[in-house]
Every structure is written in C-alpha cells, then in structure tokens.
Amino acid sequence: MTSPVMILPDAPENRELEENVHPPNWVNPEPAPCYNLVAIGGAQPV
C-alpha cells in the first residue's frame, strides 16, 4: 500500500490540487493483455 499524498502547506488550494491529481478512491484499471505499440522518434546517442 502506498502512503497518502501530502502537499505542503495545508491550504485550500493545495487540498483542491491534491483531490484533482490524486483522487482518494482511485483504483487503477486492469491492464490489457496485449498492446500494439509503435515508438517514433529518438535522440542521438551521447
């Protein structure tokens, strides 16, 4: 289990932000058994 998210200071604006980005009742969906994925792009090696 993960620990609760805490944004400081404990202000109304930060509580609203926390509720929007990390809803308390969120459950991750079941992943699909197979993905069709294509990656386009890249960078030059360093």
N, C-alpha and C positions, 0 to 999 in steps of 0.2 A: 504494500500500500504506500502511496506517496504522501508526503506531508502537505498540509494546506499551503496555498499560495498566500504570501503576505507582502503587500506593497506599503512602504512607509513614506510619509507619515499617514496615520489612520485618519484620512479626511474623506468627506462625502464624495469628492471627485475620484479619489483613488478606489473607494469601495465600488463605485459605479464601473470604473475601468475593470476592476477585478471580476465583477459579475459578467461583464461583456466578453472578456477574453478567456475566462476560466469558469464556466457555469458550474455551480456546485453539484448538479445532478447529471452532469455529462457522462455518458458511457460510450466508449469507443465502439464503432461498428465492427462487425465481423469482417475481416479482410476477404477479398475474392480469392478463390483457389489458384487462379492464374491471371496474369496481367499481360496485355500487349503493350509493350513499352518501346519507344524509339527515342534515343537521345541525339539531338542535333546540336552541333557547336563544340566548342572546346577552346583550349588556350595552348599557347606554345609552351613546351616544356622549359623549365627554368634550368 
